[in-house]
Amino acid sequence: MKAKVFRTIDEQITILQNKGLIINDIEFARDILIRENYFFLSGYRHPFLRTKNDRYFLPNTSFDELYALFNFDRQIRNIVFKNLLIVENNMKSIFSYQLSKKYGYRERDYLKTTNFTNNPEKIRQVNDLIRKMKRQIKVNGAQHSATSHYINNYGYIPLWVVVKVLSFGIVSELFTIMKRDDQEEISNIYGISVENLITYLPILANYRNLCAHEDLLYDHRNQKAINDTKYHASLNIPTLDGEYIYGKDDVFALFIILKSLLREDEFRLLLSEFSYELDILAGKLKVIKINKIMDIMGFPVNFKEILDY
């Protein structure tokens, strides 16, 4: 494999031009490339290529269109991120309430292994997760004003405060080791099954990390598909070989999850903000249609009707 070598901004521009990209404003392109990184920006080239395996752009593709898709992804990433933070905070509150109510508010009470599943296949996971939680309490406890207050004044940290220093990844794993009746009480708050919530949590944690690190969002695919929901059928999403082609492992699947976990007003605002950014992108695309981007993201053309169900 040919080694990758450093390229100056002008060399990067020449490479893009040689691949058929039209750059009308060289100074603008230079500014964007130095600020945003050639490698990251070029990650948005695929919808504009002549074929999947072709490195050349469709005729008349401009740098402005490439940057428009890049900027669209950034905007929807910010929109998704703030809603994921809402879900994260809600779950931390609900989880801590359920466990504190049932097992107590001191670490020695709520971190007992007997509070969690006794499934022999998960005993190691239970012990590992409790160790992780204790480690995060020890490492982060003194650095956070709320946790340090409890340590200094009471000598312990209640779980509803501890969750502030726990990562979403740990919180999502915490649900998988809870006793079944605790899982059901929590799932009932959302009106979804325990199995679906177990599937949703790692997907949410993955998207949270993706957004926090500004990775590509619009074409992201989950490692695991979500189960069929009422929204798939209600939106008349087409199928291929018995499987829905949209809303399974794509960004629309994330929106289906968020529809289940956010309050109605929160989800309505999310969809409104997303639709606004989609309309802006549609007005800037010339060589491809907005439906191509929607197809990549897994959004059916009637996606707004999800609000009706």
C-alpha positions in Angstrom: 0.0 0.0 0.0 1.3 3.4 -1.0 2.4 5.5 2.0 0.5 8.7 2.8 2.6 11.8 2.9 2.1 15.4 4.1 0.4 17.7 1.6 0.3 21.5 1.7 -3.1 23.2 1.5 -2.3 24.2 -2.1 -1.4 20.6 -2.9 -4.7 19.4 -1.4 -6.6 21.9 -3.5 -4.8 20.6 -6.6 -5.7 17.0 -5.7 -9.3 17.9 -5.4 -9.3 19.8 -8.7 -7.6 16.9 -10.4 -10.4 14.7 -9.2 -12.9 17.0 -10.9 -14.0 19.2 -8.0 -14.8 22.7 -9.1 -13.3 25.4 -6.7 -14.6 28.8 -7.6 -13.1 30.6 -4.5 -9.6 29.4 -3.9 -9.1 31.6 -0.8 -12.3 30.3 0.7 -11.2 26.7 0.1 -7.8 27.3 1.7 -9.5 28.7 4.8 -11.9 25.8 5.1 -9.1 23.2 4.6 -6.8 24.7 7.1 -9.5 25.0 9.7 -11.5 21.7 9.1 -8.9 19.2 7.9 -8.7 17.8 4.4 -9.1 14.2 5.7 -12.3 15.0 7.5 -13.8 17.1 4.8 -13.0 14.5 2.1 -15.1 12.0 4.2 -18.2 13.7 2.7 -17.2 13.1 -1.0 -18.9 9.8 -1.4 -22.4 11.0 -2.5 -20.7 13.2 -5.1 -18.5 10.5 -6.7 -19.4 9.0 -10.1 -19.5 5.5 -8.8 -18.9 3.8 -5.4 -15.4 2.7 -6.4 -14.6 5.9 -8.4 -12.4 8.6 -6.9 -13.6 11.2 -9.4 -16.5 13.6 -8.7 -19.6 13.9 -10.7 -19.4 16.6 -13.4 -19.9 20.1 -12.1 -19.6 19.1 -8.4 -18.3 22.2 -6.5 -16.4 22.7 -3.3 -19.4 24.7 -2.1 -21.6 21.6 -2.3 -19.1 19.4 -0.5 -18.8 22.0 2.2 -22.5 22.3 2.4 -22.9 18.6 3.3 -20.0 18.9 5.8 -21.8 21.8 7.5 -25.2 20.1 7.4 -23.6 17.2 9.2 -22.1 19.5 11.8 -25.5 21.2 12.4 -27.5 18.0 12.8 -24.7 16.5 15.0 -25.1 19.5 17.3 -28.9 19.1 17.3 -28.7 15.3 18.0 -26.0 15.8 20.7 -28.1 18.2 22.8 -31.0 15.8 22.7 -28.8 12.9 23.6 -27.7 14.9 26.6 -31.4 15.3 27.6 -31.9 11.5 27.4 -28.7 10.9 29.3 -29.7 13.2 32.1 -33.2 11.7 32.2 -31.8 8.2 32.4 -29.3 9.0 35.1 -32.2 10.6 37.2 -34.5 7.6 36.6 -31.9 4.9 37.2 -30.6 6.5 40.4 -34.2 7.1 41.7 -35.1 3.5 41.2 -32.0 2.0 42.8 -31.9 4.5 45.7 -35.5 3.9 46.4 -35.0 0.2 46.6 -31.5 -0.3 47.9 -30.5 2.9 49.8 -28.5 6.0 49.2 -25.0 5.2 50.6 -22.3 3.5 48.4 -22.2 0.5 50.7 -25.9 0.0 50.1 -26.5 0.7 46.5 -23.2 -0.9 45.2 -23.9 -4.4 46.7 -23.6 -7.2 44.2 -26.9 -8.6 45.6 -28.7 -5.6 44.2 -28.1 -6.8 40.7 -28.8 -9.9 38.5 -27.8 -13.2 39.9 -27.5 -14.6 36.3 -24.3 -16.7 36.5 -23.3 -15.5 33.0 -23.3 -11.9 34.2 -21.6 -12.2 37.7 -18.3 -11.1 36.3 -19.9 -8.2 34.5 -21.6 -7.1 37.7 -18.4 -7.2 39.6 -16.5 -5.4 36.9 -19.1 -2.6 36.6 -19.2 -2.1 40.4 -15.4 -1.7 40.3 -15.7 0.8 37.4 -18.3 2.8 39.4 -16.2 2.9 42.5 -13.1 3.9 40.5 -15.0 6.8 38.9 -16.3 7.9 42.3 -12.7 7.9 43.6 -11.2 9.6 40.6 -13.9 12.1 39.8 -15.6 12.6 43.1 -13.2 15.2 44.5 -13.2 17.1 41.2 -16.9 17.7 41.0 -18.5 20.3 43.3 -21.6 18.3 44.1 -19.8 15.0 44.8 -17.0 16.7 46.8 -19.7 18.5 48.9 -21.1 15.2 50.0 -17.7 13.6 50.6 -16.6 16.5 52.8 -19.8 17.0 54.7 -21.4 13.6 54.9 -18.7 11.1 54.1 -20.7 9.4 51.3 -22.2 10.2 47.9 -25.8 9.3 47.1 -26.4 7.6 43.8 -28.4 10.6 42.4 -25.2 12.7 42.8 -22.8 9.9 41.7 -24.5 9.6 38.3 -23.1 13.1 37.5 -19.6 11.7 37.3 -20.5 8.4 35.5 -20.1 8.1 31.8 -23.2 7.3 29.7 -21.5 4.1 28.7 -21.4 2.9 32.3 -24.9 4.1 32.9 -26.2 2.2 29.9 -24.3 -1.0 31.0 -25.8 -0.5 34.4 -29.3 -1.2 33.1 -28.2 -4.5 31.6 -27.1 -5.9 35.0 -30.2 -4.7 37.0 -32.7 -7.2 38.3 -35.6 -7.8 35.9 -38.2 -6.1 38.1 -36.0 -2.9 38.3 -35.6 -3.0 34.5 -39.3 -3.3 34.0 -40.1 -0.4 36.3 -37.7 1.8 34.4 -38.9 0.6 30.9 -42.5 1.2 31.9 -41.7 4.9 32.4 -40.8 5.1 28.7 -43.6 2.7 27.6 -41.1 0.4 25.8 -39.9 -3.2 26.5 -36.9 -4.1 28.5 -35.4 -5.8 25.5 -35.8 -2.7 23.3 -34.2 -0.5 26.0 -31.3 -2.9 26.3 -30.8 -2.6 22.5 -31.2 1.2 22.5 -28.7 2.1 25.2 -25.4 1.1 23.5 -26.6 2.8 20.3 -27.3 6.0 22.2 -23.9 5.8 23.9 -22.2 5.2 20.6 -23.9 8.3 19.0 -23.1 10.4 22.1 -19.4 9.6 21.6 -19.6 10.2 17.9 -21.1 13.6 18.4 -18.7 14.6 21.1 -15.7 13.8 18.8 -17.3 15.4 15.7 -17.2 12.2 13.7 -19.4 11.7 10.6 -23.0 11.3 11.6 -25.2 11.3 8.5 -24.0 8.0 7.0 -23.3 6.2 10.3 -24.5 2.7 10.7 -25.1 0.9 14.0 -23.5 -2.4 14.8 -26.9 -3.8 15.7 -30.3 -3.1 14.1 -33.2 -2.1 16.3 -36.4 -4.2 16.3 -39.3 -3.4 14.1 -41.6 -0.7 15.6 -45.0 0.7 15.0 -43.4 3.6 13.2 -41.9 1.3 10.5 -45.4 0.0 9.7 -47.2 3.3 10.1 -44.9 5.2 7.8 -45.2 2.4 5.2 -41.5 2.0 5.0 -40.7 -0.4 2.1 -39.1 -3.8 2.7 -36.5 -5.8 0.9 -36.3 -9.6 1.6 -38.7 -9.1 4.5 -36.6 -6.3 6.2 -37.4 -2.6 6.4 -34.9 -0.7 4.3 -35.0 2.4 6.6 -35.0 3.0 10.3 -33.1 -0.2 11.3 -29.3 0.6 11.7 -29.2 4.2 10.3 -29.7 7.7 11.6 -33.5 7.4 11.2 -33.3 4.4 13.6 -31.7 6.9 16.1 -34.7 9.2 15.6 -37.1 6.4 16.2 -35.3 5.7 19.5 -35.4 9.3 20.5 -39.1 9.4 19.6 -39.5 6.7 22.3 -37.4 8.4 25.0 -37.9 12.2 24.6 -41.0 14.0 25.7 -43.3 14.9 22.8 -42.4 18.6 22.8 -38.7 17.8 22.8 -39.0 15.4 19.9 -41.1 17.8 17.9 -38.4 20.5 18.3 -35.7 18.0 17.3 -37.6 17.1 14.1 -38.3 20.8 13.3 -34.6 21.7 13.7 -33.5 18.8 11.6 -36.1 19.6 8.9 -34.8 23.2 8.8 -31.2 22.1 8.2 -32.4 19.6 5.6 -34.1 22.3 3.7 -31.0 24.5 3.8 -28.9 21.7 2.4 -31.5 21.0 -0.3 -31.1 24.6 -1.5 -27.4 24.3 -1.8 -27.2 20.9 -3.7 -26.9 21.1 -7.5 -25.4 17.8 -8.9 -27.3 15.5 -6.5 -30.8 15.7 -5.0 -31.6 15.9 -1.3 -33.3 12.5 -1.5 -29.9 10.9 -2.0 -28.8 12.2 1.4 -32.0 11.2 3.0 -31.6 7.7 1.6 -28.1 7.5 3.0 -29.5 8.6 6.4 -32.4 6.2 6.2 -35.1 8.8 6.2 -38.3 8.0 4.2 -39.7 11.0 2.3 -42.7 11.1 4.7 -40.5 11.0 7.9 -42.4 14.0 9.4 -45.5 11.8 9.8 -43.8 10.1 12.7 -45.2 13.0 14.7 -48.7 11.6 14.1 -48.1 8.3 15.9 
